[in-house]
Amino acid sequence: MIRLFKVKEKQQEVVDNAKEKGPVKKQSAGELRVQRDIAELNLPNSISIAFPSGQDDLMNFEVTIEPDEGYYKGGRFLFTFEVTPVYPHEAPKVKCETKVYHPNIDLEGNICLNILREDWKPVLNISTVIYGLYYLFTQPNYEDPLNHEAADVLRDNPETFESNVKRAIAGDQWIGSTYFPKPDF
């Protein structure tokens, strides 16, 4: 015989325990997708991820890229990611927090990367964006610039471009009319 009274007691116990722990926050589809994307990340040593607001806020995080080849080798670049609840139907908002001399990143930190704009598709993920950012440092593109001055120098005089990048990375330097502060890391 089923002890109906015992079943009801057990159900009440589950309800009481849930009340003690507070309301359970339901995660959006975007939060679940970000959680999966982050769990599946397999980043090289030159890329790291941090959660300044703690592990409870996976929708806002930072990625640091330290290129180990190319013009930007030896630099350290911080990006902030803000992921909306409608992710993956909308690309994350990404901003470069490090002032950088780069044809595809302007001095305000806006990034010219097609997958963050018109070429975003829901099948793309956080890893795709991170590797896209890394690619910008190994293969800067003067054909689709945000920083036209840097793009012109890269196109017309790669040696001067390389020198400017090294000076900007070292910091405490003026390149044209722009001051690049010393890195704070």
NORRABEL-V991959 format. One record per helix or strand of 2 or more residues. SS is the DSSP state (@ for helix, = for strand). FROM is the first residue (numbers start at 0). TO is the last residue. If there is no record, write none. Layout:
# NORRABEL-V991959
ss=<SS & SS>
from=<FROM & FROM>
to=<TO & TO>
This chain:
# NORRABEL-V991959
ss=<@ & @ & = & = & = & = & @ & @ & @ & @ & = & =>
from=<3 & 28 & 46 & 59 & 76 & 92 & 113 & 125 & 147 & 157 & 172 & 177>
to=<20 & 38 & 49 & 64 & 81 & 95 & 115 & 137 & 155 & 169 & 174 & 179>
